[in-house]
Amino acid sequence: MPIVNRISAYHDDMKDWRHDIHQHPELAYEEKRTAGQVVKLLKSFGITEIAEGIGGTGVVAVIKNGDGPRIALRADMDALPISEETGADYSSVHQGVMHACGHDGHTVMLLGAARYLAETKNFRGTIVLIFQPAEEGFAGARAMMKDGLFEKFPVDSVYGVHNWPGAPSGEILISPGPIMAAADTFLVTVTGQGGHGAMPHKAVDPVVASSLMISGLQSLVSRSADPKETLVISVTKINGGDAFNVIPDSVVFGGTVRYFDTDLGASNKKRMHQMLDGIASAHNVKVDFSYDEVYPPTVNHEEEADFAREVAIKVTGQESVEAQHSMGSEDFSFYLQELPGAYAWIGNGLIGESAHLHNPHYNFNDDILPVGASFFVRLAEAALPNVEK
């Protein structure tokens, strides 16, 4: 019987697991209930080697069948600070917190794969299941690695899957090379001298200087970066002043920088500093510039991406599985800096069928649960081929 059919036999169970997790979302490093549910289910599958509290609230389980290669499969567990508006009868019971990115579905796809793999053990080697906390901007992957993830559970390769609204339901997309961008953040404090709005010559205006800085940053994309390369600089917040007739002492603004090429990221950071200092000098203000490299680019290894693509073709029967670059980011990138591996997308449905990620109307598509679980299973069984018993 094809794997997808075997896993489909407990599709209803998987939906129940997801709806329970969806109804009780937890933010980064707070996933105690979710981790507890994961452990409870893993034990019910007969899996006994389970470690809790890795990287805070992470869970790692091991399924072993003899000696052989070792593969890691990862799912994320955290939710977002968004108020749910799906209207589902299993909507979040926690006001202002919801699974708006589908991590509830990712967790259940890996649980479905765990159940199947523990039952069949049609492989020779070791499968490490990573249920990771804090993907949403808090680097749970890095936290688990700092906590000795791959020292305690050594593997040869690592794979992950994320749902993707805009792609047809159940279609698996994967490509070698950069697939998601780096995510850096910056914060700029511009300090002048406050004064009366009617007498700007007696003040040193940080508002005018800040507006020129913000405009200048946009010119770095169009005039300092190779147009064949991808660079995004977005100022996403600004705060300064409280009254119509008062020039404030200071203005604070900040935002995000996205790129695929790390050399471009480094040169852009230097140019940002130069531009801000130049404008500050011209307008007699002081500028403080802080910059944080949060997530590196997610770069799929060629051999592992090609392997995963062949697996995707066998699971879905689709002909084309190429993924487009996204300027979103992922902390799976930290795993790929240390180990060979690949990261894939699975279609959640076309826009209209599925809301965008990080949207209060978003909901994970239950129909793709068996497909994602089957993809995880086939990855493991293909990477750890069985031998005659």
N, C-alpha and C positions, 0 to 999 in steps of 0.2 A: 504494500500500500504506500503511495507517495506520502512523503512527510507532511505536506500541507494538509492532506486528508486526515492523517493520524492526529495532528495537532488540532484540526478543526473539530474533532470529536469532543474536545473540552473547551471550545470557543465560548460557550455560555459561562463556564467557570471564569475564564479570563475576563470577560466583560464584568462579572460580579466583582472580581478583584480590583479592576480599574475604577469602577464606579465608587467602591469603598475608599480607595486612595484619593480619587478626585474630590469626594465629599469632605475629606479631612486633609486639606493641603497644608504644607508646612514650609516656611521660608528657610533660607540657607542656614545650615548648621543647627536647625531646629527639627530635623526630620526624625524625631524619636519614635513617634507612632508609626510612621511609614516604614522605618527600619525594622521595627518590631513586627509589623505585618509581613515584611519580606522574610525575616528569620522564621516566623511561624510557618509560612508556606514552604520554605526550603526544607524545613524539618519534616513536614508532612509528605514531601517527595522522597524521603529517605536519605537526604543529604546530611551528613554528620559533621563534616569539616567546615565549620562556619566561624568566622571572626567578626566581632562587632567593634564599633568605636574606632575604626580606622579613619584617620583624618577628621575626627570629630564624631560624626554620626554614620560614617560609611560602613557597609557590610561587604565582606568578601566570602565567597563560598567556593569550594573546590570539589570537582567531580573527577575522580581518577580511575583509570582502567589500565593497569599495567604501565610499563615504561614506554616512553615515546616523546614526541614533541609536546610543547606546552603552548596553549593559546589563551588569551584573555578576551573576554567579551564584556562590554561596559554599557550600563544604563545609568541615567541621572535621575534623581528623586525629588529635587526641590521645586517649589512653586514660586509665584511672583506676587508682589504687593499690588494687586489689581482687584477691583470689585467685580464679581462675576455677573454677567447679564445673559447667560445662555438660556435660562428658563428650564434647564434640565431638572428632572425630579431628583437627581443626585447632585444638585448644585452645592457649592462650598457652604459649609456651616460656619466658616470663619470669615467674618466681615472684613473685606479689604484684602483677602488672600485667595488666590485661585490658581489652578493648574492651567495657565494661559499659554503654555509652550509645549504641552504634551508629554511632560516627563512622567506623568502617571501612566501613559501608554507605553513609553520606553521601558519603564520598570516592569510592566506586565508582559511585554514581549520577551524580555529576558527571563522572567519567571516561567513563561510558557515553554521556552527553550530548555530551561533547567529541568522542568518536569519531564519533558520528553527524553532528554539526554540521560537523566538519572534512571529512567525506566528501561531504556534500550541499551545504553552503553555500546553503541555501534561505532566504537572508535578505540584507538590504542594510544594512550598518553594522558595528558592532564588538561582540564578545562578550568580556568579561573574566572568566576563570575564576579564582576565589580559593580556594586550598587553604590553609586557615588553621590555625595551631598554637594550642594552649593555650586552648581555650574553657573548660575545666573549672576556673574560678575564677582563672585567671591572665591574663585579658583579652588574649588573642592578637589580637582584632579591634583593640583600641586600640593594641597594639604595631605592627601593620601600618600603621595610619593614621598613627602618629607617625613611621613609617619612610617616609612619603610615598606610601602606596598610591594614593590618589585624585588626588594631584598627578602621579604618574608614569603612572597609568592612569585618566584621567578618564572618568566614566560619568554617565548621566542617572538611573539607578535601580539598585536592588540587591535581590536576592531570595535567600532561603534556605529550606531544608527540614530538618525533624527528624522522625525516626520517633517514633511514639506508641503504646506499649502501652496497651491498653484500647479502642482504636478498631479497627474491622474492617480486616482486611488490605487494604492498597492504597487505602483511603478517604483522600481529601485534605481537610483541614480548614483553613479560613482565615476570619478576620473582621477588619474594620477596628477601629482603636482599640487599647487595651491588650490584649495577649495573654499576656504573661508579666510577672511582678512585678520590682520592684527587689530587689537583694540587698545589704543593708548588714550589716556585722558590728560588734560591740561587745565591749569587754573592760573589766572592772571589777576593780580591786584595792582591797580593803578592809583597812585596817591598824589594828590595835588594840594591845593589850599582852598578851602571852602569860602564862600562869600555870597553877596546879594546877587540875585539873578539880574537885577537892573544895572549892576556895576561889575561886569565880568572882567574889566581891566584891573580890578583890585583883587582878583582871585587867580588861582592857577587851576584851570578847568580840566578835571579828569574825565568828564563825560565826552568832550570833543576828542581828546586823545584816545579814549577807548574806542570810540566809533571809527576813528581812522585805523586803529590797530585791527579791529574786526574786519574792516574792508580790506586791509592790507594782507591779512592771512588768506583771504580768498584768492588773491593774486598769486600766492605761492603755488596753488594748484595749477593755475592757467599759464604762469610765466616762469616758474622755477623747476617744475617737474616735467620730465619727458612725457609728451602726450600719449605715447604708446604704453606708459605705465599707469597704474591705477592708484590714485591718491584722493582721499576725502578728508577735508577739515571742516568740521561743523561746530560752530559756537551754539551751544544749546541752553545756556543760562546766562543771565546778566542781572546784576543788582547794584543800584546806586541812586541815592537821593530819595527824599521823602516828601518834599514840598515843591510847589510850582515856582516859587520865587527864591529858592536856595540852591546855589551851586554846592554839591557835596564835597567833602574832603577826599572821598575815594570811590572807586567803582571796582567791582569784582565781576569777572566773566570767565567762563570755562566751556569746555566741550570735549569732543572726541576726534581722534585721528585714526584713519583706517588705511591700510596698504597691504600688499602681498610681499613686496621685496624689502627685506630688512635693511639693505643699503640705502634704499630710498627713504625708509623711515628714519634712519640716522641722519641723513643729510637734511631732511625736512625739519627735524627737531632743531638742528643747528641754525637753519635759515629762519625759523620762527623766532628763536632767541635774538638773532641779529635784527630782524625787522622790528620787534617789540622795543628793543633797546634804542634803535634809531629814531623811532617815532617818539619815544619817551624823551630822548635828548632834545629833539626839535621842539617839543611842547613843554619843556621844563617840568616834567612830572617824573616821579619815581615809579619803577615797575618791578614787581616781583613775579617771576615766572617759575611755576613748578610743573613738572612733567612726569607722568607715571606710565611705564610700559606694563600694561595690565595682562593682556593675553597676546602671545605671539601668533603669527599666521598658522593656520591649520594646513599642513602640507602632507598630502598622501604620498606614501612611498610607491614607486612605480610598480615593482613586482607584486606587492601586496594588493594594490588597487586593481591591477589586471586580474589577479586571482579572485578577488571579491566580485569583479565584474562578471567573470565566468560563472561564479556561483549564483549571482543575481539572475543571469539569463536562464539557468537551469530551474531556479525557483519560480520565476514569473512567466517564462516563455517569451518575454519581450525581446525585440531585436536591438533597440537602441537603449543604452543605459548611461549615456554621457551626462555628467552633471555640470551645470553652469557655475561660475564663480559667484560667491555671495560676499558682500561687504559686511555681513554679520560676522560674529566671532564665536569661538568655542574653546573651552579650556581642555578639550581633548587634544589640543595642540601640544600641551605639555607632555602627554604620553608619547606623541609622535616625535618629539625631540629626543626621546630616550630609546624608543623601540621602533622597529619596523611595524607598519600597520596601515590602516585605511579607515576612512570615515565616509559613510554613505547616507543618502537621503531616501526616504520612502514617502511616496506621494500620499498626502492626506485628503486629496480631492482638489479639483479646480476651484479658483476663487469664485465664490457664489455658492459652491457646495461646502467649502470650508472658509471660515474667516482667517485673516492673517494671524500669525503668531503674535503674542503679547497684546492681544485684543480681548476686551471683555466678553465678546461674543464667540470667541474661539472654543472649539471642543475637539478633542482627539477622536478620530474616526475608528470606531470599534471594528469595522470590517477589515481593517488592515492588521489587526492583532495577530492572526495566524500567519500572515505573510511575513511580518517582521520576525516572529518567532522561528519560522521555517528558515529564514535567511541566516539567523544566528546558528541554528542547528546545522545547516549545510556548510557553513563556514568551518565549524568545528569538525564535522565528520570528514570534510575534504582535506583539512589541514592535518588531521590525525587519523590517517587511514587505518582501518582495522586489519587484522591478520587472521588467518584461518584458525579456528579454535580446535 
